[in-house]
Amino acid sequence: MFHDANELTAAPTSVELKRVDPSLNMRRSYCMSLQLDLFGGVDLVREWGRIGCRGQSLIEHHCCEGEAVASMLALETAKRN
């Protein structure tokens, strides 16, 4: 578990994906970041939507860094395909 914010830097802590295709009028952004919570867990914060507009967000609670990183990497793989 983490005891301070510096310990979270051992793994990737954020991912930012963008997809822009003017021919389809598509300007999408998908961001994920890992943040420590007050109870010793790790939150995966996901934000997505059209670039320049207010988007949506979702927070997933995980009990350990490994689960949060695995979830983030799985989502990144799915979004890139």
Buried (B, 14 or more C-beta within 10 A) or exposed (E): EBEEEEEBEEBEBEBEBEEEEEEEEEBBBBBBBBBBEEEEBBBBBBBBBEEEEEBEEEEBEBEEBEBBBBBBBEBBEEBEE
